[in-house]
């Protein structure tokens, strides 16, 4: 396999969230598919292919913090669906020495898991989770393992409640323009 070097690699779950043809030249994008396993595999393959100096994840999210809206930069990600009590506290993988949270430059907390959140979860509030997604923990895990700095920007599409499925479908591409403006600032 030939490695193509790139300074910046964007990893996004779906093309409906961010179209390739609107990105500035020199920026590569990989579509991972939904969920942590797909994001892990896509991230590993993308790092092997592009050898990026930095990874940016962009995607949609449901909000846990009701005061938030728009595009947020994530500062910490945790795993919300690792539930192995009594072997380890929720969010931590038992018998694993790898970190159970990953930190970046933003200020908001994201909880990743392989479920679409449609109901209140007191644990998310107790952990200070602002938004929920289905890929970021895996992307940050792989980036950290390869010692590649990462950032993540999440566009809030829904309220993580019983209406989330319909809201997400209606707003899946609404964050594209906001992210593109932010990306141009990052690149300048």
Secondary structure per residue as TSV (DSSP state, phi and psi in degrees):
chain	resnum	aa	ss	phi	psi
A	1	X	-	360.0	133.6
A	2	X	-	-85.2	131.4
A	3	X	-	-90.2	130.3
A	4	X	-	-108.0	115.7
A	5	X	-	-73.5	140.3
A	6	X	-	-145.7	144.2
A	7	X	S	-71.7	-40.8
A	8	X	E	-130.4	126.0
A	9	X	E	-118.3	129.3
A	10	X	E	-102.1	133.1
A	11	X	E	-117.8	120.5
A	12	X	E	-131.9	144.6
A	13	X	S	-63.9	-51.3
A	14	X	-	-130.8	146.6
A	15	X	T	-63.5	-27.1
A	16	X	T	-65.9	-18.3
A	17	X	T	-83.6	-35.6
A	18	X	S	-155.7	114.1
A	19	X	-	-78.2	136.8
A	20	X	G	-59.8	-42.4
A	21	X	G	-71.4	-7.1
A	22	X	G	-95.4	-5.2
A	23	X	S	-78.9	148.0
A	24	X	-	-62.0	153.4
A	25	X	T	-65.4	148.0
A	26	X	T	89.0	-7.2
A	27	X	-	-101.4	123.0
A	28	X	E	-94.8	149.2
A	29	X	E	-132.8	143.6
A	30	X	E	-127.2	135.2
A	31	X	E	-98.6	118.9
A	32	X	-	-86.4	-24.8
A	33	X	-	86.9	171.9
A	34	X	S	-87.4	140.0
A	35	X	S	101.7	162.5
A	36	X	H	-68.9	-36.0
A	37	X	H	-68.8	-46.5
A	38	X	H	-60.1	-42.4
A	39	X	H	-65.6	-37.7
A	40	X	H	-63.2	-51.7
A	41	X	H	-62.2	-45.3
A	42	X	H	-64.6	-38.7
A	43	X	H	-65.6	-44.4
A	44	X	H	-62.2	-47.7
A	45	X	H	-62.2	-40.9
A	46	X	H	-66.5	-38.8
A	47	X	H	-65.6	-41.3
A	48	X	H	-63.6	-39.1
A	49	X	H	-77.2	-43.1
A	50	X	H	-106.0	-15.9
A	51	X	-	43.7	56.1
A	52	X	-	-70.5	151.8
A	53	X	S	-85.7	-20.8
A	54	X	E	-151.5	146.3
A	55	X	E	-119.4	133.8
A	56	X	E	-119.5	127.7
A	57	X	E	-98.2	131.1
A	58	X	E	-124.5	139.0
A	59	X	E	-172.2	-176.0
A	60	X	E	-97.1	160.4
A	61	X	E	-152.8	154.7
A	62	X	E	-95.4	145.1
A	63	X	E	-96.7	138.2
A	64	X	S	-98.8	-39.9
A	65	X	S	-80.4	111.3
A	66	X	T	-66.8	-15.0
A	67	X	T	-85.2	-6.8
A	68	X	-	-92.8	153.3
A	69	X	-	-161.4	165.8
A	70	X	S	79.1	-147.3
A	71	X	E	-99.1	127.6
A	72	X	E	-120.9	145.5
A	73	X	E	-96.8	126.1
A	74	X	E	-82.6	135.2
A	75	X	E	-106.2	-22.2
A	76	X	E	-150.6	143.6
A	77	X	E	-129.0	138.3
A	78	X	E	-127.8	166.7
A	79	X	E	-100.0	111.6
A	80	X	T	-85.2	-14.7
A	81	X	T	-110.8	13.9
A	82	X	-	-88.9	97.1
A	83	X	-	-120.1	98.3
A	84	X	-	-128.4	22.1
A	85	X	T	-55.7	138.6
A	86	X	T	-93.9	8.4
A	87	X	S	-69.4	-34.4
A	88	X	S	-158.1	155.1
A	89	X	-	-62.1	153.3
A	90	X	T	-53.5	137.8
A	91	X	T	94.4	-13.0
A	92	X	S	-114.0	137.2
A	93	X	-	-83.7	124.3
A	94	X	T	-65.0	147.1
A	95	X	T	58.8	29.3
A	96	X	-	-122.9	130.7
A	97	X	-	-92.2	-4.7
A	98	X	S	-72.1	154.7
A	99	X	-	-58.5	151.9
A	100	X	S	-103.8	2.5
A	101	X	E	-148.6	150.1
A	102	X	E	-126.9	138.9
A	103	X	E	-116.4	142.0
A	104	X	-	-135.7	-160.6
A	105	X	S	-86.4	-10.9
A	106	X	S	-81.5	-171.3
A	107	X	S	-118.0	-6.4
A	108	X	E	-103.3	155.8
A	109	X	E	-106.1	130.4
A	110	X	E	-114.3	136.4
A	111	X	E	-108.7	116.6
A	112	X	E	-96.8	145.5
A	113	X	-	-169.9	160.3
A	114	X	S	-88.7	51.1
A	115	X	S	-152.1	151.7
A	116	X	-	-91.0	117.5
A	117	X	-	-76.3	121.7
A	118	X	-	-130.0	8.2
A	119	X	S	-149.8	155.4
A	120	X	-	-59.8	145.8
A	121	X	-	-138.6	104.0
A	122	X	H	-55.8	-30.5
A	123	X	H	-61.6	-39.6
A	124	X	H	-59.6	-42.9
A	125	X	H	-64.6	-42.1
A	126	X	H	-64.6	-25.1
A	127	X	T	-92.9	-0.2
A	128	X	T	73.4	24.0
A	129	X	-	-69.6	128.8
A	130	X	-	-92.0	-42.7
A	131	X	E	-139.0	160.9
A	132	X	E	-125.0	143.6
A	133	X	E	-141.9	-169.7
A	134	X	S	-127.6	6.0
A	135	X	S	-134.0	-28.0
A	136	X	H	-60.3	-40.4
A	137	X	H	-57.0	-43.5
A	138	X	H	-64.6	-42.3
A	139	X	H	-64.6	-45.3
A	140	X	H	-64.9	-38.7
A	141	X	H	-59.8	-48.9
A	142	X	H	-68.7	-43.9
A	143	X	H	-59.3	-45.7
A	144	X	H	-61.3	-42.2
A	145	X	H	-62.2	-31.2
A	146	X	T	-97.3	7.4
A	147	X	T	55.7	43.9
A	148	X	-	-111.8	125.3
A	149	X	E	-62.8	145.1
A	150	X	E	-133.2	155.1
A	151	X	E	-135.7	158.5
A	152	X	E	-141.9	138.2
A	153	X	E	-125.0	126.1
A	154	X	E	-119.0	132.9
A	155	X	E	-100.7	125.0
A	156	X	E	-76.6	119.9
A	157	X	E	-105.8	-21.1
A	158	X	E	-155.2	172.9
A	159	X	-	-97.6	15.2
A	160	X	S	50.3	54.1
A	161	X	S	-139.3	-166.5
A	162	X	T	-64.7	-15.3
A	163	X	T	-96.4	0.7
A	164	X	H	-58.7	-40.3
A	165	X	H	-57.9	-49.3
A	166	X	H	-66.6	-42.8
A	167	X	H	-61.5	-43.1
A	168	X	H	-61.3	-47.0
A	169	X	H	-57.9	-39.5
A	170	X	H	-70.8	-30.3
A	171	X	H	-117.2	8.5
A	172	X	T	-54.2	-33.1
A	173	X	T	-104.0	6.0
A	174	X	T	-70.3	-21.4
A	175	X	T	-88.4	-8.3
A	176	X	H	-54.7	-49.2
A	177	X	H	-66.4	-42.2
A	178	X	H	-62.5	-43.1
A	179	X	H	-64.8	-41.1
A	180	X	H	-60.1	-42.0
A	181	X	H	-60.0	-44.5
A	182	X	H	-65.7	-39.8
A	183	X	H	-62.1	-41.6
A	184	X	H	-62.9	-36.6
A	185	X	H	-64.9	-42.7
A	186	X	H	-61.3	-39.8
A	187	X	H	-79.1	-18.1
A	188	X	-	-83.2	360.0
